[in-house]
Amino acid sequence: MDEFAGKVAVVTGAGSGMGKAFATRWAAEGMKVVAADIQQDALDATVKELREAGHSVLGVRTDVSRESDIVALADAALAEFGAVHLVCNNAGVEGYLEGPIWAATDKDWAWTVGVNFWSVVYGVRTFVPIMLRQNEPAHVVNTASMTAVISAPNMYGITKHAVLALSEVLAANLREAGAPIGVTALCPGTIATNLFYGNRNRPPELRNDEEPPGADAARELRARMHGVLSAGMPPAEVADKLVAAVRRNALYLLTDHDWDDQVIARHEALRAGTVD
Ligand SMILES: NC(=O)c1ccc[n+]([C@@H]2O[C@H](COP(=O)([O-])OP(=O)(O)OC[C@H]3O[C@@H](n4cnc5c(N)ncnc54)[C@H](O)[C@@H]3O)[C@@H](O)[C@H]2O)c1
């Protein structure tokens, strides 16, 4: 997909961080934008800013971990703008950080995997059939992470490895089908967003009844990591790179080379594990 003006983009997680930057950037490219987020006030702010700048934008409150919400999002996009050419499955949370993986509860898994992985499954199986029916150039962007390319450090990393793998399978299937639909797996490094306050939108029914032993340490980690991200790449810079990647139909978009040593170390360790 290399022509954007007049086309329709759906962006999840558009209330903050990269999603907001992507919605803003696609609008600047002349696209009609459907902005989705679970946090109503943040979503409203994005919609207001884009409308005031003269763009066509629709806001749809969406919990991406619910398939019915994603279907409703697609219905709203089609009702308002008649088509969907680009979808950014972008919403995500830092998820479970409270302890070792064996101590995670069903609710920790449901929240983290629901928002980071099932959302992308739902996005793919809702929007790709619409794009196939349109039979026009279209593109799917799945936000994975640099943690998808290195050894997964935690539950978040598990979900991002899965998002990357899903993107690779999707791209191969679309190629085999001869569909005019591209796929980009975006792997951001350290970006200045609110990711480490993802907890703010954890639904009450998926909160643990009791605080786990690691709750204080996780709070400290979140605050420290928020500081690290604050010094990271501005989301608008990622948006610039994303537009270029979609234009050239790049399957992988890694935002920088800062993680190369870890990427190489993982793959060398995998090779070293090969038994001839
Ligand atoms: N910031 C980084 O350094 C970094 C690095 C790699 C990958 N990522 C990924 O980038 C994506 C965007 O995150 P960000 O860094 O901009 O963080 P952010 O917290 O600034 O934005 C995420 C947005 O997703 C929304 N959201 C959370 N749960 C949701 C749900 N259930 N349904 C719908 N919306 C929901 C939040 O309300 C928020 O507006 C995520 O997938 C994240 O994992 C971020």
The ligand as a Gaussian input file, in Angstrom:
#p B3LYP/6-31G(d) Opt

LIG

0 1
 N        6.874000       2.115000      24.660000
 C        7.738000       1.194000      24.304000
 O        8.941000       1.316000      24.564000
 C        7.283000      -0.015000      23.537000
 C        8.262000      -0.894000      23.053000
 C        7.844000      -2.010000      22.337000
 C        6.500000      -2.216000      22.073000
 N        5.567000      -1.343000      22.565000
 C        4.157000      -1.612000      22.236000
 O        3.587000      -0.457000      21.655000
 C        2.161000      -0.537000      21.763000
 C        1.603000       0.812000      22.195000
 O        1.947000       1.057000      23.532000
 P        2.590000       2.429000      24.015000
 O        4.015000       2.148000      24.302000
 O        2.222000       3.523000      23.096000
 O        1.874000       2.583000      25.454000
 P        0.715000       3.581000      25.986000
 O        0.339000       3.055000      27.326000
 O        1.177000       4.988000      25.903000
 O       -0.471000       3.356000      24.967000
 C       -1.213000       2.151000      24.953000
 C       -2.683000       2.467000      24.746000
 O       -3.399000       1.216000      24.738000
 C       -4.597000       1.399000      25.460000
 N       -5.129000       0.124000      25.948000
 C       -4.727000      -0.596000      27.021000
 N       -5.512000      -1.675000      27.190000
 C       -6.429000      -1.645000      26.192000
 C       -7.515000      -2.469000      25.829000
 N       -7.824000      -3.582000      26.518000
 N       -8.257000      -2.129000      24.752000
 C       -7.962000      -1.014000      24.035000
 N       -6.969000      -0.180000      24.342000
 C       -6.197000      -0.495000      25.398000
 C       -4.237000       2.358000      26.587000
 O       -5.384000       2.992000      27.130000
 C       -3.281000       3.309000      25.873000
 O       -3.965000       4.421000      25.347000
 C        1.888000      -1.678000      22.742000
 O        1.507000      -2.834000      22.016000
 C        3.242000      -1.904000      23.393000
 O        3.393000      -3.217000      23.870000
 C        5.936000      -0.257000      23.290000

